Amino acid sequence: MGTRSALIQAWGRDGSVRLLYSNSHYSDEMLHHYVVEGFNRLDHWAEVLFHPDRLDRGVARSTEFISTEAHRLTDFYNEFFRRFGDDPGQCLGGGFSFPQDSALGIAVHRAIDEAEFDTNHVTRMQEIAGHVARMMRARDRMHDARLHSDLLEASLDTMGAAIVMLDASGKVNFANAKARELDERSECISLAGGRVMLRSSRENQRLQAAIASRHRVGGSGDAFACCADRGQSWRIHVLPCQRGGVSGCMVIVENGLIPMDMGRRLQLLYGLSPAESRVAMGIAEGQSAAELASTLLVSPATVRTQIRHVFEKTQISKATQLSRLIASLPPVPAV
């Protein structure tokens, strides 16, 4: 475009500069005077081209608002540019707003005695500005996604269970702190080669079969107990998940003891009331309705009603199915 300098700058809501690219004659000394001595307040180009009222209205030529001759008579030109031996006389640029930023400004300059920017330059600059604006929006989306990812990872790291996320090919793309700890201690699981494996060969076959089942329509994963070499028992959950049409899965490894929060899991995952979750836990442990009524100090009829509600909400019909369901429940984060 035959320009002598260019500037791309993004401002945050607090006025801070988030991005600055400059290919110009501005020295560090000039930039210092521009801000410290207040010449930025005399910058009629920025005042017009990047004014909030003009944001998102496309690029424009400075000569549409102030002629080259009028610019030559301003303090901005004489006390700032000429003071440092510079002579920009015209500007072509515009500003764009963003949901999370104040503005993005893009501009190019020519010397005061050079030919004016024409309509072809405006068209070309508009195309360039559009590309830069899209780049900044993509940059903001990536930044937001990274923040959300960091928050999710931090949340999963606080959980006592080991959690491993697998991509469509079965490779590990995330392992929380507990999973990494078990891997480093050679306990229960291995994450070698970017794959999750159980250290017991027989139980690892079941794990790999469950992971592979995520590709089948209606694949439901698996849940089973695993005994490590050191006698420690573990509960393994394989939960298929799908996002954007891509199948993956989550592998959860937790201590094999019945967790104290199992009743809470039933409440959160199936909508059971506290009383219903207590009855469900008792049924899974093999207690009869009469025994539960005596333990919970309610009538047998009340217990039978609560058992019916438990079966309806969990969509099962037998106590043995309820036991298997409870054994497969994944951990839930604290609230």
Disulfide bonds with the S-S distance in Angstrom:
none
